[in-house]
Amino acid sequence: MLRKLVAVAALAALTAVASAEITAYVTAPVTAALDNGDPIFYQDVHVVVDAGDDWTVAAIDLMLSGDFLYQDPVNDGNPPNPALFGAFPDSQFTSFYTSPGDWPNAAYNGAIVGIAQSNDSASVLDTDWFDTIDTGGGDFMIARITMLGTPLGTTTAHLQYASAQTPGQLHDSDVQIATPVPEPAGLVLLVLGGVVAARRRG
């Protein structure tokens, strides 16, 4: 998936490096509520870029067991516009992709994140995104994942990303994402635990 994005972003051929210049992590879930009172929670995907380097591309693969992802129609997939929060308060909580040069990062310089391909739905995140602006090193948010409900379980999302100092090299991270329901594997463990407890009581 990301190989196509590497070509779109005009990255060079594969380069072997001794150490990665970029890493990724996901923040702890933050709970909130929509204007109608419905509970939601969100997590932000960050990249940490070494000084002298620059984030260039990323991709995410996440599949959920239900239609939990929240995207506010006002944003239409774009980063939120703070000027609209007063009139459309739910727009600040939408799921979206961004870049170091786009909102809400401190390096914001008016750059608009580029979407190479996207097959997102209410239960799937499958998108490649990029920028062409050199914003240097730092800790940058590159996506927000918002779900309906409250965080009760977790699932794994697969991230890929690259930087200017590691052209063509795809860094991989499997990160834990909070979900509003336990994943099937977790449900099996809960059921088995209940069976064992019932047998002990019997």
N, C-alpha and C positions, 0 to 999 in steps of 0.2 A: 504493500500500500504506500509506504513512505518513499519507496524507490522512485515511484512516479513523481512524487512531490519534489524529490531531490533534483530530478531532471527539470521540472518546472522552475525551480529556484536557481537553475544554472550552476549547481555545485560542481566541483571538480571531481576527478576520478578518486577511487578509494585511496586513503592515506593511512598508513599504519602509525599509531602513536603509542607512546609508553603509558600515558595516563589521560583520563578524560578531562576535558576543560569545562564540562557542564554536567550538572546533576539535577534531579527532579524530586519533588516531594508534594504531598497533599496535606492541607491543613485539617485540623479537627473540625467536625461538623458544627455549624452555628445554627441554632433554631430561631425561627421567626414565625410570623403569621401574615397571610395575605390580608387585603383590606376587608374581605368578607369573613375573616376569622379562621379560615382554613390553615392548619399548621403546615409549615415547610421547614426545610433545612438545606444548607448549602455548604459545599467544600470548594476550596480554591486550589488549582494546580499551579505550582510554582516551579521555575527553573532557577538554579543558582549558577551564574556564569562567572568564570574567573576573570580577573582584570586583564584587559587587553584582548579578550575574546568577544564574541557576539552571537546571541541566539539567532538561528536562521529558520528552522523548520521544526514541526512536531506533528505527531499523529496520536490518536487515541482509539482504542477498541474497548467498548464496554457493553455488555448485554445484560439486561435486567429481566426478572421473571414477571414483571408487570409494567403497566404504563405509568411510571412514577415520575419521569422527568418533567420539569416545569420550564416552559419557555413562554414568556409574556408576549402576546401578539403585537404590542406596541413596538417592541425592539426588532422583531422579525429576524432574530439570530445575530443582530449586531450588538456591540457593547452598549450598555445603558447610557442614556444621556441625562446627566444630573439636572439639566434644566427642565426635564419633564417629570421629575420625581414628585413635585407638588401636585400636578394634575393627574399623574398616573403613578401612584405610590408603589404598585406591584411591579413596575418595570425595573426597579432597583434589584429585584431578587431573581431575575431571569437567568437561565443558563446561557452562557455565551463564550466565545473564543476571543482572545485578545493577543497583544504582543507587547514587548517591552516599551515600544514607542506609542502605545495606545492606552486609553483609559482602562483602569485607574492607576496605572503605574506612575511613579514620580518622574520617570524619564519621558513622560507624555510630551510628544512634539507634533501632534496632529496626524501622525502616521496611521493609516488604516490597515488593519490586518487583512491578509489575503487568504482566501479559502480555495485550495486546489481541488478538493473534492469533498463531498459530504453526503452521507446516507443516514443522517440522524432521524430518529423517530421518538416517540414517547417512551420507548423501552430500549433504544439502542443509541450509542454514540459511536460514530465511525466517520471521523473527519481528519483531513490533513490540512494544516494551516501554516502560514509563513509570513515573514516580512522581509523587506529589502533595505531597511534602515539600520545602520550601525549604531546601536545604543550602548555598546561596551559592556563591561562587567557589572554584576549586581544580583540582587534577588528580585525576580520579576514574576508577577502573576501572568499566566498565559491562558487560563480558562477558569470558568466557574461552573460547577455542577450542582444544580438545584433540584430537589425532589419534593414531592408532595408527601405529607405525613410527618412522622417523627422517626429518628434513627434508632432502629431496633436490631439490625443485622449488618453484615458486611459482605462485600463481594470484591473480586479482583478486576482492576482495569489495567490494560497493557498500554504503556506509553512508549513512543519512540521519538527521539529528538536529535538534532545535530547543531553544530556551531561552525563558525567561520574558521576556527583553528583546527577543526577535525573534519575537513570537507569530505563528504561521502561516507563518513563513518556514522553508523546508526547506533546510538546509545539506547539501551532497553531498560525499562523499569516496570516491574509489576507492583502496583500500589493498591492498598486497601481503601475502598470507597464505602461509606456508610449507606445503608439501604433501609427502607421503611418496613421490610419484612426479613426474617431469617432466610438465608439461601437454602436450596433443597438439601445440601449436605448437612447444614446445621439443623434442619428439620428432622432429618433421619436420626441425628444424634439425640435430639430432644425426645423423639418417639422411643428410641432404644432405652434412653434413661428412664422414661416413664414405665416401660415394660419391666425393667429390672427392679424399679422401686415397687411396682405392683406385686411382683413375685416375692419380694422380700416381706411385704406386708402380709401376703398370703401364707 
